[in-house]
Amino acid sequence: MAILDLKKNNTVEDDRVLQIVTDALEEDDINVMVQKIVCFSEKKTRFFESFSSVALKDGAVLEAKKFMHLAKDEATLANDGSPIVHLLDITILVHTMNAIYMYKKRGIPVRFFYNVSAKTLLNRMFSKSLDYIFKEKKGFAESIIFEIPWIDLTENLAALKSALRKIKAYGASLSVDNVRNLNVNLLELHDLHFDFIKMDVQAFLKASKGEVNDFLNSCKIKNIDVVCCKIEDNKTLEEISAYNIKYAQGFLFDKPKPLKKPT
């Protein structure tokens, strides 16, 4: 299964990509991909991350990272319409909830990191959808970890506070994603009741050992679990193995795969 690289394949333009995604939404043909997140010390699966993809006719796969930025550009903060990004986010949430339901039926505890943009969280229609979903699926919220990009959080913090409180009121967890340096206001994250912080491994590799240990200790004191991301090879794994990191994610442990029903 090939992964479409838009940097190498210039025949697929932005408008065409958006049309492909729009068609997939209309045909209910958005695929859910999942990747394992492991306990760093034991290398055992503890969570999954879910995100979207679109299968192309030639067998290639259009990954979320290739089109979500385009979809976000189409959206307007707090707009009551349904831009592509909102439809994608709610589609992935529904598929993720269905997967959780199948696991629960088999008595298998599972938790999913669910990627969602600030623009979607601030959309009133999406908020109403969350109300409906969590009323219909009682007890499911604790299996969902809402994952918000760091840049989205910092650029829209004041506007997001109400939505974040609502997510916690449902019983769900919060995570911030794509954090690329140690210059993080952990007290603020703690006050907002964030449960996880997903750090790019380069943030640790570029900092001194003392700085990394201080950061990890501060996270522990504030009850924020650290997920070290983008661990692609054994060399990187060895470089960070001395640190007390709780969770890890990357191609070394698992590559994204289509979501399948549990057997």
Sequence and secondary structure as in RCSB ss.txt:
>XXXX:A:sequence
MAILDLKKNNTVEDDRVLQIVTDALEEDDINVMVQKIVCFSEKKTRFFESFSSVALKDGAVLEAKKFMHLAKDEA
TLANDGSPIVHLLDITILVHTMNAIYMYKKRGIPVRFFYNVSAKTLLNRMFSKSLDYIFKEKKGFAESIIFEIPW
IDLTENLAALKSALRKIKAYGASLSVDNVRNLNVNLLELHDLHFDFIKMDVQAFLKASKGEVNDFLNSCKIKNID
VVCCKIEDNKTLEEISAYNIKYAQGFLFDKPKPLKKPT
>XXXX:A:secstr
  B  TTT TTS HHHHHHHHHHHHHTT EEEEEEEEEETTT  EEEEEEEEEEE TTS EEEHHHHHHHHHHH 
 TT SS  HHHHHHHHHHHHHHHHHHHHHHTT    EEEE  HHHHT HHHHHHHHHHHHHSTT GGGEEEEEEH
HHHHHSHHHHHHHHHHHHHHT EEEEEEE SS   HHHHHHTT  EEEEEHHHHHTS HHHHHHHHHHHHHTT E
EEEE   SHHHHHHHTTS   EE STTT   EE     
